[in-house]
Amino acid sequence: MNAELNPAAPQPDLAALKQRQMTTWSSGDYSVIGTTLQIVGETLAEACDVKWDERVLDIAAGNGNATLAAARRGAQVTSTDYVPSLLERGAERAQAERLNVTFKAADAEALPFEDQSFDVVVSTFGAMFSPDHKRVAAEMARVARPSARIGLCNWTPEGFIGELFKTLGRRLPPPAGLQSPALWGVESHVKELFAARSASVVTNRRFFNFRYRSAAHFIQTFRNWYGPLHQAFKTLSPADAAGFESDLTDLLNRHNRAGSGSLVVPSEYLEVIIVR
């Protein structure tokens, strides 16, 4: 039984949790990892059928993959995240391509925009990490115009990244009562979140391929730059860190489809297109 159905279950302090999340995502430099995921933003922009001059909001944009994809299609894009340093990386990329994008620090659970302000609302592997799922969904729907499209890309629980976070959770358990971010990769959960706010919800399971030299190369890169792993290795004792690294190596090698000479790891995600 989940905490929502059981009032006696421990309730997490969402404000404190969000502060810890901000610290986590501010550590390392997610843009080093995020840039490799650009193809996901391009695919989502096509799935949302972004049109010239449409107003697009990118929520929890990171360093701007979906932002850039929409701007390349002539949209008027507002890119938001609660980590200012990530917005700075996105702004650098937009400037290099001579793209006119507005960047604004914002929390996915309290968007500073008027009702029905945007034609398209998107998020790639970002909004799914906000603690309050219902509030995020409500905010997305609130700022979307009637007949607007809401496009999401969320890692699935069964995919590689879903397994990576389960592996991490065995070493550093999440707060009791907290809904897993991976629920955003479950079709029934997303449909429930938007049931009263949408005319249609269409989902597709897709894969992103992580490409590195080896499991050791992946782990070192993510340990250096990817906030959740950067913080985990700082927090764990030396013995637990070594055990976690061994677990990650096993996980990567199990999913590797490139053979012993390289590393190519497909990771499943759920692409969601919601029409208001």
TAMO-V111529 format. One record per residue. N is the residue number from 1. RES is the residue in one small letter. PHI is phi as a letter, one per 40 degrees, with the letter a starting at -180 (none if undefined). OMEGA is omega in whole degrees, -180 to 180 (* if undefined). Layout:
N/RES/PHI/OMEGA
N/RES/PHI/OMEGA
This chain:
1/m/none/-179
2/n/c/-175
3/a/c/-178
4/e/c/-178
5/l/c/-177
6/n/b/-177
7/p/d/-179
8/a/c/-179
9/a/c/179
10/p/c/178
11/q/b/-179
12/p/c/174
13/d/c/-173
14/l/c/180
15/a/c/179
16/a/c/179
17/l/c/-179
18/k/c/178
19/q/c/178
20/r/c/178
21/q/c/179
22/m/c/177
23/t/c/-179
24/t/c/-176
25/w/c/176
26/s/c/-178
27/s/c/-175
28/g/g/173
29/d/a/-175
30/y/d/-176
31/s/c/178
32/v/c/178
33/i/c/-173
34/g/d/-178
35/t/d/-179
36/t/c/-177
37/l/c/-173
38/q/d/-177
39/i/d/179
40/v/c/177
41/g/c/179
42/e/c/180
43/t/c/180
44/l/c/179
45/a/c/177
46/e/c/-180
47/a/c/177
48/c/c/180
49/d/f/-179
50/v/c/-176
51/k/b/179
52/w/d/177
53/d/g/175
54/e/c/177
55/r/c/-176
56/v/b/175
57/l/b/174
58/d/b/-176
59/i/b/-176
60/a/f/-168
61/a/c/-175
62/g/g/179
63/n/c/161
64/g/g/-179
65/n/c/179
66/a/c/176
67/t/d/-178
68/l/c/-180
69/a/c/180
70/a/c/-180
71/a/c/177
72/r/c/179
73/r/c/173
74/g/g/-179
75/a/c/173
76/q/c/-167
77/v/b/168
78/t/b/-176
79/s/b/-175
80/t/b/172
81/d/a/177
82/y/c/175
83/v/b/-175
84/p/d/-178
85/s/c/177
86/l/c/176
87/l/c/177
88/e/c/178
89/r/c/177
90/g/c/180
91/a/c/177
92/e/c/-180
93/r/c/-180
94/a/c/180
95/q/c/-179
96/a/c/-179
97/e/c/-180
98/r/f/179
99/l/b/-179
100/n/c/-177
101/v/b/174
102/t/c/179
103/f/b/-175
104/k/a/174
105/a/c/-177
106/a/a/177
107/d/c/-179
108/a/d/-178
109/e/c/180
110/a/a/-174
111/l/c/-176
112/p/c/-178
113/f/b/179
114/e/c/175
115/d/d/172
116/q/f/-176
117/s/c/-169
118/f/b/177
119/d/c/-179
120/v/b/175
121/v/b/-176
122/v/b/171
123/s/a/178
124/t/b/177
125/f/f/-177
126/g/b/-178
127/a/d/-179
128/m/c/-178
129/f/c/176
130/s/c/-174
131/p/c/-173
132/d/c/-174
133/h/d/-176
134/k/c/-178
135/r/c/179
136/v/c/179
137/a/c/180
138/a/c/179
139/e/c/177
140/m/d/-179
141/a/c/-178
142/r/c/-175
143/v/c/180
144/a/c/179
145/r/c/172
146/p/d/-177
147/s/g/175
148/a/c/175
149/r/b/173
150/i/b/-177
151/g/b/-176
152/l/b/169
153/c/b/-173
154/n/b/176
155/w/c/179
156/t/c/178
157/p/c/-175
158/e/c/-176
159/g/c/-176
160/f/d/-179
161/i/c/174
162/g/d/178
163/e/c/179
164/l/c/-180
165/f/c/173
166/k/c/179
167/t/c/177
168/l/c/-178
169/g/c/178
170/r/c/178
171/r/c/180
172/l/b/-176
173/p/d/177
174/p/c/179
175/p/d/179
176/a/c/177
177/g/g/-178
178/l/c/175
179/q/c/-179
180/s/c/173
181/p/d/-177
182/a/c/176
183/l/c/177
184/w/c/176
185/g/c/178
186/v/b/-174
187/e/d/-176
188/s/c/180
189/h/c/-180
190/v/c/179
191/k/c/178
192/e/c/-179
193/l/c/-174
194/f/b/-174
195/a/d/-176
196/a/c/-173
197/r/b/-174
198/s/a/173
199/a/c/178
200/s/a/175
201/v/b/180
202/v/b/-179
203/t/b/174
204/n/b/175
205/r/c/-179
206/r/b/180
207/f/b/168
208/f/b/-180
209/n/c/171
210/f/c/-175
211/r/b/179
212/y/b/-179
213/r/c/-173
214/s/a/175
215/a/c/-180
216/a/c/178
217/h/c/177
218/f/d/-175
219/i/c/-180
220/q/c/179
221/t/c/-179
222/f/c/178
223/r/c/-179
224/n/c/-164
225/w/b/-174
226/y/c/-172
227/g/d/-177
228/p/d/179
229/l/c/177
230/h/d/-180
231/q/c/-179
232/a/c/-178
233/f/c/175
234/k/c/-174
235/t/c/-175
236/l/c/173
237/s/c/179
238/p/d/-180
239/a/c/180
240/d/c/178
241/a/c/178
242/a/c/178
243/g/c/178
244/f/c/178
245/e/c/177
246/s/c/178
247/d/c/179
248/l/c/178
249/t/c/178
250/d/c/-179
251/l/c/-179
252/l/c/-179
253/n/c/179
254/r/c/-178
255/h/c/-175
256/n/c/178
257/r/b/-176
258/a/c/-175
259/g/g/-173
260/s/c/-174
261/g/c/-178
262/s/a/179
263/l/b/171
264/v/b/-175
265/v/b/175
266/p/c/177
267/s/b/-177
268/e/c/171
269/y/b/180
270/l/b/173
271/e/c/-175
272/v/b/175
273/i/b/-178
274/i/b/175
275/v/b/-180
276/r/c/*
